[in-house]
Amino acid sequence: MIFIKLIILAGLFMLVKGLFSLVGTVNQMRKTAENMRSQFENEYQQRSQTYANSEGVVDPNGRERSQKKIIPSDEGEYVDYEVAE
């Protein structure tokens, strides 16, 4: 009879321990999700403020680099395409 009581108590102990472990895991996942959500919201707010303060296209390059010619004028050729009917 005592052996059956010990088995039942051990089973209850493992069940309670498993429930506490499950609750802890769920809380950790919830906190992680909240942290990620707040980071994405902060990043979105920073980006929207950056673009809201300026008009037009935002070019991170300097003026010299953005006006630099990529292909020299002595390279390349003009091709006249004709439409075949």
Order of alpha helices (4+ residues) and beta strands (2+ residues): alpha-alpha
